[in-house]
Amino acid sequence: MVSKKNILAGKNKLNFSLLYFLVYFFLFNTSFAQNKTEGNFTDLKILDKISSKNTLIKLKNGELIKFKDLSIRSLKCKNSEFDDNPEITAYIQVKDLTDENNNEVFVFNGWMFSSSPSISPFDHPVYDVWLINCY
């Protein structure tokens, strides 16, 4: 009887170790795959049409940054899974701070694409914004 209990205890330890390994393996793979496509930082290039100066801005996703007359927030950015034609997308919200009548309306609120910015264009009389990178 005593040896039978020891054998069962050894089988349970083996099953627990196998279960622990499988859970760790699947959690590691999902976090690695998510980190490969989704980034924490977004790079935007802003052109001031009046002075013709380009400025590169690095945004941490979720944080609000004020650039001159604009309030800019990047909520999420993704890189494509394919290497042959890389596509960078980001969900961007931009407010114009000079518009005092309606402060709750976004000048731009949507997905921005690096390869074709004309799909969802950013229309502003003074500034142009382009998506450059996601990392």
Rosetta constraint file for C-alpha pairs under 8 A:
AtomPair CA 1 CA 5 HARMONIC 6.48 0.50
AtomPair CA 2 CA 6 HARMONIC 6.50 0.50
AtomPair CA 3 CA 7 HARMONIC 6.28 0.50
AtomPair CA 4 CA 8 HARMONIC 6.36 0.50
AtomPair CA 5 CA 9 HARMONIC 6.14 0.50
AtomPair CA 6 CA 10 HARMONIC 6.19 0.50
AtomPair CA 7 CA 11 HARMONIC 6.36 0.50
AtomPair CA 8 CA 12 HARMONIC 6.28 0.50
AtomPair CA 9 CA 13 HARMONIC 6.33 0.50
AtomPair CA 10 CA 14 HARMONIC 6.28 0.50
AtomPair CA 11 CA 15 HARMONIC 6.18 0.50
AtomPair CA 12 CA 16 HARMONIC 6.02 0.50
AtomPair CA 13 CA 17 HARMONIC 6.07 0.50
AtomPair CA 14 CA 18 HARMONIC 6.20 0.50
AtomPair CA 15 CA 19 HARMONIC 6.10 0.50
AtomPair CA 16 CA 20 HARMONIC 6.04 0.50
AtomPair CA 17 CA 21 HARMONIC 6.15 0.50
AtomPair CA 18 CA 22 HARMONIC 6.23 0.50
AtomPair CA 19 CA 23 HARMONIC 6.19 0.50
AtomPair CA 20 CA 24 HARMONIC 6.14 0.50
AtomPair CA 21 CA 25 HARMONIC 6.03 0.50
AtomPair CA 22 CA 26 HARMONIC 6.21 0.50
AtomPair CA 23 CA 27 HARMONIC 6.13 0.50
AtomPair CA 24 CA 28 HARMONIC 6.02 0.50
AtomPair CA 25 CA 29 HARMONIC 6.20 0.50
AtomPair CA 26 CA 30 HARMONIC 6.24 0.50
AtomPair CA 27 CA 31 HARMONIC 6.21 0.50
AtomPair CA 28 CA 32 HARMONIC 6.06 0.50
AtomPair CA 29 CA 33 HARMONIC 6.10 0.50
AtomPair CA 30 CA 34 HARMONIC 6.10 0.50
AtomPair CA 31 CA 35 HARMONIC 6.13 0.50
AtomPair CA 32 CA 36 HARMONIC 6.21 0.50
AtomPair CA 33 CA 37 HARMONIC 6.79 0.50
AtomPair CA 34 CA 38 HARMONIC 5.87 0.50
AtomPair CA 35 CA 39 HARMONIC 6.61 0.50
AtomPair CA 36 CA 79 HARMONIC 7.80 0.50
AtomPair CA 37 CA 78 HARMONIC 5.41 0.50
AtomPair CA 37 CA 79 HARMONIC 4.86 0.50
AtomPair CA 37 CA 80 HARMONIC 6.33 0.50
AtomPair CA 37 CA 81 HARMONIC 6.42 0.50
AtomPair CA 38 CA 76 HARMONIC 7.74 0.50
AtomPair CA 38 CA 77 HARMONIC 5.95 0.50
AtomPair CA 38 CA 78 HARMONIC 4.40 0.50
AtomPair CA 38 CA 79 HARMONIC 6.23 0.50
AtomPair CA 38 CA 134 HARMONIC 7.79 0.50
AtomPair CA 38 CA 135 HARMONIC 7.46 0.50
AtomPair CA 39 CA 76 HARMONIC 7.54 0.50
AtomPair CA 39 CA 77 HARMONIC 5.69 0.50
AtomPair CA 39 CA 78 HARMONIC 5.97 0.50
AtomPair CA 39 CA 79 HARMONIC 7.53 0.50
AtomPair CA 39 CA 134 HARMONIC 5.56 0.50
AtomPair CA 39 CA 135 HARMONIC 4.45 0.50
AtomPair CA 40 CA 60 HARMONIC 6.03 0.50
AtomPair CA 40 CA 61 HARMONIC 5.56 0.50
AtomPair CA 40 CA 76 HARMONIC 7.58 0.50
AtomPair CA 40 CA 77 HARMONIC 7.27 0.50
AtomPair CA 40 CA 134 HARMONIC 7.40 0.50
AtomPair CA 40 CA 135 HARMONIC 6.03 0.50
AtomPair CA 41 CA 58 HARMONIC 6.75 0.50
AtomPair CA 41 CA 59 HARMONIC 5.52 0.50
AtomPair CA 41 CA 60 HARMONIC 4.50 0.50
AtomPair CA 41 CA 61 HARMONIC 5.62 0.50
AtomPair CA 41 CA 77 HARMONIC 7.53 0.50
AtomPair CA 41 CA 134 HARMONIC 5.79 0.50
AtomPair CA 41 CA 135 HARMONIC 5.35 0.50
AtomPair CA 42 CA 58 HARMONIC 5.77 0.50
AtomPair CA 42 CA 59 HARMONIC 5.09 0.50
AtomPair CA 42 CA 60 HARMONIC 6.41 0.50
AtomPair CA 42 CA 61 HARMONIC 6.87 0.50
AtomPair CA 42 CA 74 HARMONIC 6.94 0.50
AtomPair CA 42 CA 77 HARMONIC 6.63 0.50
AtomPair CA 42 CA 90 HARMONIC 7.57 0.50
AtomPair CA 42 CA 131 HARMONIC 7.77 0.50
AtomPair CA 42 CA 132 HARMONIC 7.67 0.50
AtomPair CA 42 CA 133 HARMONIC 5.81 0.50
AtomPair CA 42 CA 134 HARMONIC 4.65 0.50
AtomPair CA 42 CA 135 HARMONIC 6.61 0.50
AtomPair CA 43 CA 56 HARMONIC 6.85 0.50
AtomPair CA 43 CA 57 HARMONIC 5.67 0.50
AtomPair CA 43 CA 58 HARMONIC 4.60 0.50
AtomPair CA 43 CA 59 HARMONIC 6.25 0.50
AtomPair CA 43 CA 131 HARMONIC 6.38 0.50
AtomPair CA 43 CA 132 HARMONIC 5.32 0.50
AtomPair CA 43 CA 133 HARMONIC 4.91 0.50
AtomPair CA 43 CA 134 HARMONIC 6.33 0.50
AtomPair CA 44 CA 56 HARMONIC 5.81 0.50
AtomPair CA 44 CA 57 HARMONIC 5.21 0.50
AtomPair CA 44 CA 58 HARMONIC 6.51 0.50
AtomPair CA 44 CA 59 HARMONIC 7.75 0.50
AtomPair CA 44 CA 129 HARMONIC 6.64 0.50
AtomPair CA 44 CA 130 HARMONIC 5.61 0.50
AtomPair CA 44 CA 131 HARMONIC 4.77 0.50
AtomPair CA 44 CA 132 HARMONIC 5.40 0.50
AtomPair CA 44 CA 133 HARMONIC 7.23 0.50
AtomPair CA 45 CA 54 HARMONIC 6.58 0.50
AtomPair CA 45 CA 55 HARMONIC 5.59 0.50
AtomPair CA 45 CA 56 HARMONIC 4.53 0.50
AtomPair CA 45 CA 57 HARMONIC 6.20 0.50
AtomPair CA 45 CA 129 HARMONIC 5.75 0.50
AtomPair CA 45 CA 130 HARMONIC 5.18 0.50
AtomPair CA 45 CA 131 HARMONIC 6.50 0.50
AtomPair CA 45 CA 132 HARMONIC 6.57 0.50
AtomPair CA 46 CA 54 HARMONIC 5.60 0.50
AtomPair CA 46 CA 55 HARMONIC 5.18 0.50
AtomPair CA 46 CA 56 HARMONIC 6.43 0.50
AtomPair CA 46 CA 57 HARMONIC 7.55 0.50
AtomPair CA 46 CA 127 HARMONIC 6.59 0.50
AtomPair CA 46 CA 128 HARMONIC 5.60 0.50
AtomPair CA 46 CA 129 HARMONIC 4.59 0.50
AtomPair CA 46 CA 130 HARMONIC 6.52 0.50
AtomPair CA 47 CA 52 HARMONIC 6.48 0.50
AtomPair CA 47 CA 53 HARMONIC 5.75 0.50
AtomPair CA 47 CA 54 HARMONIC 4.55 0.50
AtomPair CA 47 CA 55 HARMONIC 6.51 0.50
AtomPair CA 47 CA 127 HARMONIC 5.53 0.50
AtomPair CA 47 CA 128 HARMONIC 5.03 0.50
AtomPair CA 47 CA 129 HARMONIC 6.49 0.50
AtomPair CA 48 CA 52 HARMONIC 5.35 0.50
AtomPair CA 48 CA 53 HARMONIC 5.43 0.50
AtomPair CA 48 CA 54 HARMONIC 6.52 0.50
AtomPair CA 48 CA 126 HARMONIC 6.04 0.50
AtomPair CA 48 CA 127 HARMONIC 4.88 0.50
AtomPair CA 48 CA 128 HARMONIC 6.79 0.50
AtomPair CA 49 CA 53 HARMONIC 7.40 0.50
AtomPair CA 49 CA 125 HARMONIC 7.96 0.50
AtomPair CA 49 CA 126 HARMONIC 5.35 0.50
AtomPair CA 49 CA 127 HARMONIC 5.79 0.50
AtomPair CA 49 CA 128 HARMONIC 7.33 0.50
AtomPair CA 50 CA 126 HARMONIC 6.52 0.50
AtomPair CA 59 CA 63 HARMONIC 7.04 0.50
AtomPair CA 59 CA 65 HARMONIC 7.34 0.50
AtomPair CA 59 CA 73 HARMONIC 7.38 0.50
AtomPair CA 59 CA 74 HARMONIC 6.63 0.50
AtomPair CA 60 CA 74 HARMONIC 7.17 0.50
AtomPair CA 61 CA 73 HARMONIC 7.20 0.50
AtomPair CA 61 CA 74 HARMONIC 5.00 0.50
AtomPair CA 61 CA 75 HARMONIC 5.01 0.50
AtomPair CA 61 CA 76 HARMONIC 5.89 0.50
AtomPair CA 61 CA 77 HARMONIC 7.67 0.50
AtomPair CA 62 CA 73 HARMONIC 6.35 0.50
AtomPair CA 62 CA 74 HARMONIC 5.86 0.50
AtomPair CA 62 CA 75 HARMONIC 4.85 0.50
AtomPair CA 62 CA 76 HARMONIC 7.56 0.50
AtomPair CA 63 CA 73 HARMONIC 5.95 0.50
AtomPair CA 63 CA 74 HARMONIC 7.11 0.50
AtomPair CA 63 CA 75 HARMONIC 7.89 0.50
AtomPair CA 64 CA 71 HARMONIC 6.79 0.50
AtomPair CA 64 CA 72 HARMONIC 5.78 0.50
AtomPair CA 64 CA 73 HARMONIC 4.73 0.50
AtomPair CA 64 CA 74 HARMONIC 7.72 0.50
AtomPair CA 65 CA 71 HARMONIC 5.81 0.50
AtomPair CA 65 CA 72 HARMONIC 5.29 0.50
AtomPair CA 65 CA 73 HARMONIC 6.37 0.50
AtomPair CA 66 CA 70 HARMONIC 5.74 0.50
AtomPair CA 66 CA 71 HARMONIC 4.46 0.50
AtomPair CA 66 CA 72 HARMONIC 6.17 0.50
AtomPair CA 67 CA 71 HARMONIC 6.26 0.50
AtomPair CA 67 CA 72 HARMONIC 7.38 0.50
AtomPair CA 69 CA 96 HARMONIC 6.00 0.50
AtomPair CA 69 CA 97 HARMONIC 5.20 0.50
AtomPair CA 69 CA 98 HARMONIC 6.16 0.50
AtomPair CA 70 CA 94 HARMONIC 6.59 0.50
AtomPair CA 70 CA 95 HARMONIC 5.69 0.50
AtomPair CA 70 CA 96 HARMONIC 4.88 0.50
AtomPair CA 70 CA 97 HARMONIC 5.66 0.50
AtomPair CA 71 CA 94 HARMONIC 5.55 0.50
AtomPair CA 71 CA 95 HARMONIC 5.04 0.50
AtomPair CA 71 CA 96 HARMONIC 6.48 0.50
AtomPair CA 71 CA 97 HARMONIC 6.72 0.50
AtomPair CA 72 CA 92 HARMONIC 7.27 0.50
AtomPair CA 72 CA 93 HARMONIC 5.84 0.50
AtomPair CA 72 CA 94 HARMONIC 4.60 0.50
AtomPair CA 72 CA 95 HARMONIC 6.65 0.50
AtomPair CA 73 CA 92 HARMONIC 5.83 0.50
AtomPair CA 73 CA 93 HARMONIC 5.19 0.50
AtomPair CA 73 CA 94 HARMONIC 6.51 0.50
AtomPair CA 74 CA 90 HARMONIC 6.90 0.50
AtomPair CA 74 CA 91 HARMONIC 5.84 0.50
AtomPair CA 74 CA 92 HARMONIC 4.56 0.50
AtomPair CA 74 CA 93 HARMONIC 6.38 0.50
AtomPair CA 75 CA 90 HARMONIC 7.45 0.50
AtomPair CA 75 CA 91 HARMONIC 5.54 0.50
AtomPair CA 75 CA 92 HARMONIC 6.25 0.50
AtomPair CA 75 CA 93 HARMONIC 7.75 0.50
AtomPair CA 76 CA 90 HARMONIC 5.51 0.50
AtomPair CA 76 CA 91 HARMONIC 5.28 0.50
AtomPair CA 76 CA 92 HARMONIC 7.69 0.50
AtomPair CA 77 CA 88 HARMONIC 7.35 0.50
AtomPair CA 77 CA 89 HARMONIC 5.61 0.50
AtomPair CA 77 CA 90 HARMONIC 3.99 0.50
AtomPair CA 77 CA 91 HARMONIC 6.34 0.50
AtomPair CA 77 CA 134 HARMONIC 5.99 0.50
AtomPair CA 78 CA 88 HARMONIC 5.84 0.50
AtomPair CA 78 CA 89 HARMONIC 5.32 0.50
AtomPair CA 78 CA 90 HARMONIC 6.26 0.50
AtomPair CA 78 CA 134 HARMONIC 6.47 0.50
AtomPair CA 79 CA 86 HARMONIC 7.20 0.50
AtomPair CA 79 CA 87 HARMONIC 5.99 0.50
AtomPair CA 79 CA 88 HARMONIC 4.69 0.50
AtomPair CA 79 CA 89 HARMONIC 6.57 0.50
AtomPair CA 79 CA 134 HARMONIC 6.55 0.50
AtomPair CA 80 CA 86 HARMONIC 5.66 0.50
AtomPair CA 80 CA 87 HARMONIC 5.08 0.50
AtomPair CA 80 CA 88 HARMONIC 6.24 0.50
AtomPair CA 81 CA 86 HARMONIC 7.72 0.50
AtomPair CA 82 CA 86 HARMONIC 6.17 0.50
AtomPair CA 87 CA 113 HARMONIC 7.20 0.50
AtomPair CA 87 CA 114 HARMONIC 6.42 0.50
AtomPair CA 87 CA 115 HARMONIC 6.27 0.50
AtomPair CA 88 CA 113 HARMONIC 5.95 0.50
AtomPair CA 88 CA 114 HARMONIC 5.34 0.50
AtomPair CA 88 CA 115 HARMONIC 7.38 0.50
AtomPair CA 88 CA 131 HARMONIC 7.70 0.50
AtomPair CA 88 CA 132 HARMONIC 7.81 0.50
AtomPair CA 88 CA 133 HARMONIC 6.71 0.50
AtomPair CA 88 CA 134 HARMONIC 6.67 0.50
AtomPair CA 89 CA 111 HARMONIC 6.54 0.50
AtomPair CA 89 CA 112 HARMONIC 5.60 0.50
AtomPair CA 89 CA 113 HARMONIC 4.68 0.50
AtomPair CA 89 CA 114 HARMONIC 6.39 0.50
AtomPair CA 89 CA 131 HARMONIC 7.72 0.50
AtomPair CA 89 CA 134 HARMONIC 7.95 0.50
AtomPair CA 90 CA 111 HARMONIC 5.44 0.50
AtomPair CA 90 CA 112 HARMONIC 5.32 0.50
AtomPair CA 90 CA 113 HARMONIC 6.80 0.50
AtomPair CA 90 CA 131 HARMONIC 7.56 0.50
AtomPair CA 90 CA 134 HARMONIC 7.88 0.50
AtomPair CA 91 CA 109 HARMONIC 7.50 0.50
AtomPair CA 91 CA 110 HARMONIC 5.38 0.50
AtomPair CA 91 CA 111 HARMONIC 4.30 0.50
AtomPair CA 91 CA 112 HARMONIC 6.19 0.50
AtomPair CA 92 CA 108 HARMONIC 7.21 0.50
AtomPair CA 92 CA 109 HARMONIC 5.85 0.50
AtomPair CA 92 CA 110 HARMONIC 5.69 0.50
AtomPair CA 92 CA 111 HARMONIC 6.20 0.50
AtomPair CA 92 CA 112 HARMONIC 6.76 0.50
AtomPair CA 93 CA 106 HARMONIC 6.63 0.50
AtomPair CA 93 CA 107 HARMONIC 7.78 0.50
AtomPair CA 93 CA 108 HARMONIC 5.60 0.50
AtomPair CA 93 CA 109 HARMONIC 4.44 0.50
AtomPair CA 93 CA 110 HARMONIC 6.67 0.50
AtomPair CA 94 CA 106 HARMONIC 5.60 0.50
AtomPair CA 94 CA 107 HARMONIC 5.56 0.50
AtomPair CA 94 CA 108 HARMONIC 5.04 0.50
AtomPair CA 94 CA 109 HARMONIC 6.42 0.50
AtomPair CA 95 CA 103 HARMONIC 7.72 0.50
AtomPair CA 95 CA 105 HARMONIC 6.86 0.50
AtomPair CA 95 CA 106 HARMONIC 4.64 0.50
AtomPair CA 95 CA 107 HARMONIC 5.24 0.50
AtomPair CA 95 CA 108 HARMONIC 7.05 0.50
AtomPair CA 96 CA 103 HARMONIC 7.92 0.50
AtomPair CA 96 CA 106 HARMONIC 7.22 0.50
AtomPair CA 96 CA 107 HARMONIC 6.30 0.50
AtomPair CA 97 CA 103 HARMONIC 7.33 0.50
AtomPair CA 99 CA 103 HARMONIC 6.55 0.50
AtomPair CA 107 CA 122 HARMONIC 7.71 0.50
AtomPair CA 107 CA 123 HARMONIC 7.45 0.50
AtomPair CA 107 CA 124 HARMONIC 7.46 0.50
AtomPair CA 108 CA 122 HARMONIC 6.11 0.50
AtomPair CA 108 CA 123 HARMONIC 7.69 0.50
AtomPair CA 110 CA 120 HARMONIC 7.67 0.50
AtomPair CA 111 CA 120 HARMONIC 7.21 0.50
AtomPair CA 112 CA 117 HARMONIC 6.55 0.50
AtomPair CA 112 CA 120 HARMONIC 6.41 0.50
AtomPair CA 112 CA 121 HARMONIC 7.88 0.50
AtomPair CA 112 CA 130 HARMONIC 8.00 0.50
AtomPair CA 112 CA 131 HARMONIC 6.72 0.50
AtomPair CA 113 CA 117 HARMONIC 5.48 0.50
AtomPair CA 113 CA 119 HARMONIC 7.51 0.50
AtomPair CA 113 CA 120 HARMONIC 7.82 0.50
AtomPair CA 113 CA 131 HARMONIC 6.64 0.50
AtomPair CA 114 CA 130 HARMONIC 6.98 0.50
AtomPair CA 114 CA 131 HARMONIC 5.09 0.50
AtomPair CA 114 CA 132 HARMONIC 6.21 0.50
AtomPair CA 114 CA 133 HARMONIC 7.93 0.50
AtomPair CA 117 CA 121 HARMONIC 5.77 0.50
AtomPair CA 117 CA 130 HARMONIC 7.05 0.50
AtomPair CA 122 CA 128 HARMONIC 6.68 0.50
AtomPair CA 122 CA 129 HARMONIC 6.59 0.50
AtomPair CA 123 CA 128 HARMONIC 7.33 0.50
AtomPair CA 124 CA 128 HARMONIC 6.72 0.50
